[in-house]
Amino acid sequence: MKNKEQIVFVVFLLCALTNLWSEFQIWRMGILLSKPLLMTTLGIYFWLKTRKNATQFSFLILLGLILSIFGDSFLMFQNSGNSFFLLGLSSFLLTHLFYILAFSKYPSVNRGLIKRQPIWVIPVLFFLVLNVWFLWDGLPNALKFPVILYSSVISGMVVYALNLNGKMTTQSFQIITLGALLFMISDTIIGITKFGDITIENTRLLIMPTYILGQYLIVKGAISANNEVN
């Protein structure tokens, strides 16, 4: 079994490197081939690592990874029309909702950080308000509500990640939270370059590394946290 896990993880790394190289070279075919395989291989790796000790927590994380495959696939064609962007947005919205459910359902009798110290919500809310304010004027009317909803949900995902502090080991909490923050940063870069009045060269070289690393860290931390359940 360990050999299978290692092989799948190596394939994930190869897909990640291929995708980043394709983005750097602006090689469309390489992007089309590698991007859908990123979360597919990471999801299989996660399943192999958790299936012997499957929990509601691990199941919900896996559902999030599956929805991410659809999100990645739809967003590859977002330049073809808003419908693909909205489908991708919806897929990742569900991803974040499944992550929120997973973090909230993590079995622990201890109170999380947010319940102990609600003040930690304030920085996330400040970031949410600032982000929406920055994007507002550049958003088409049809996308205002979906983008605000999405920004709110991903901010909620970070809050629920922060609340894992005290409910699992410090290392698992830190890895998951860093992953959640990187995921939010990746999505923020997408938003400000697509709708904000700002131009960043080679944005894909910022978006994809933070996204891939963010998802990997969530998976890595979730595997560790899942092993702590029993």
N, C-alpha and C positions, 0 to 999 in steps of 0.2 A: 504493500500500500504506500509506503514512504517513497518508493521509486516513482509511483504514479503521481504523487503530490509534487515531487521534485521536477518531473518531466513537464507537468502542466504549468508549474511556476516558471520554468525556463521558457516555455512557449509564450507565456504572458510577457516576460521580459523582452523576448524577441519581437513580439507584436508592438510593445511600447517603443522600443528603439526604432523599429520600422516606421511607426507612425510619426515619431518626432523627426526622423530623417526626411520622411516624405513631406512633412509640413515645412521643414527648412528648405527643401529643394522645390517646394510647390509642385510635387508630383501627385497629381490627382488620383491616378490609379492606385498608387501605394496607400493613399489615405482611404480610398474606398474599400480596399482589401483589409487593411489593418484595424481601422477604427471599430467596426462591429465586433472584432475578435478580442478587443481589450477587456471589456467587462464579461464577455463570454468565458474567456480563460480564467479571469480572476474569480468569477462566480463558481466555476467548476472547482478551482483550487479551494475556495472557501467551503464548498460542500464536502469535498474530500476530507478537509481538516476538521469538520464539525459533525459529520453524519453519525458517528458512533456515540456522540453525546448531544444529539439534536435537542434544541429547546425552542420555545416560542421566540426567544430573542434571536437565535441563529436563523430561524425560519423567516422572520421579518426582514433581517438583513439581506438574506438571499433574494427575497422578493424585490427589495430595493435594487439589487444588482441586476436582476432580470429586466426591470423597468428601465435601467440605465442603458441597456443594450438598445432598446427601442429609441430612447432619447438620442443616443449617439447616431443612430441610423437616420432618424428624421432630420437632425440638425445638419447632416452632411449636404442636404438639399435645400437648406433654408433660403439660399439666394434665388431659388426657383419660385418663391412666393411665401406669403405670410402663413399659409396653411401648414407648411412643413415646420416653420418656426413654432407655431402654436402647438402642433403635435409633439414636437420635441420638448417644448416648455411643459406641456401636460404630463409627458412621460417622466420628466425629472421632478415635477411637482409631486407625483405619486412616489417617486424614489425617496424624496425628503420626508413625505408623510409616513412611509414605511420605516424609515430610520427613526423618526420621532416616536412611532409606536414601539419600535424595538428598544430604544433607550428608556422609554417610560415603563416598559414591561420587564426590564431587567430585574430578576428576582433578588431582592435585598431587603432586609429589615431596617437598614440604616436610612436616614434622611439624606437627600442629596444637597449639593451646595446651594442651589437656588431656594430650596425650602428653608435652609438654615440662614442664608444671607441673600434675600431677594434683591439687594442692591446691585448684584452682578448682572441683573437684567438690563440695567440702565445703559451700559456701553453698547450692548447689542441693539437696543431701541434707538439710541443716538445714531448708530451706523445705518440702521434701516431708514430713519427719517432723512438723513443726509443723502443717502443713495437715491431715494424716491424723489427728493427735491431736485437733485442734479439731473435726473433722467426726465422729469415731468414734461418740460417744454418740447423735448425731442420725440416723445412718444406719440404715435398716431392714436386717435381717439379709440380705435378698436382694440388697441393693445394696452391702454392705460390700466384697466382693471386686471387683466391677466398678469401683467408685469408686477403690479403692486401686490397682488395675491401671492405670486411666486416669491417675491422678495421677502414677504412676511413669513412665508412657510420656511424658507431656508434660514431666516433669522431664528425662527422657532426651533429648527433643527440644532442650531448652535447652542441655544439656551438649554435644550434637553441634553445635549452633549455635556455642557458645563455641569448640569445637575447630577451627572454620573460620579462626580467627585464625592468620595466617601461611601459610594455604593459598590465599588470594585477596587482593585489594587490601584495605587497611584500610577504605576507604569501603564496599565491598560487604559485608564482614564486619560492620561496625557496623550497617548498615541491616537485614541479616537478623537479627542478634542482638536488636536493639531490637524488631523485629517478633515474634520468638519470645517475648520477655519480655512484650510486650503481650498476645499470645495467651494465655499462661499466666495473666496477671493477670485477663483476661476470664473464663476458666474458673474461676479461684479465686473470683471474686465470685459466679458462679453457684452454686458449691458451698456457700459460707458462708451465702448467703441462702436456699438451698433446704433445707440440712440443719443448718446451724449455729444456735446459740442467739443470733442477732443479727438485727436488723431495720434495713434500709437503705431509705429512701424512694426511689422512682423508680430502682430498681436497673438497669432496662433502659437508662437513660440513662448508666450507667457501663459496662454489659456490651457494648452494641453499638458505641459509639465505639472502645473498646479492641480489640474483635474486628476490626472493619472496618479500622482503621488497622494493626493487627498483621498481618493477612493482606496488605494492600496493601504494607507495607514488606518482607515476605518476598518478595513477587512482584517488587518494584522491585529489591531486592538480588540476587535470583536472576537477573533479566534482565541486570543488570550483570556478575555473576559468570560467567554463561553466555557472555557476549561475550568474556570473558578466556580461555576455554578454548582457542580457536584463535588 
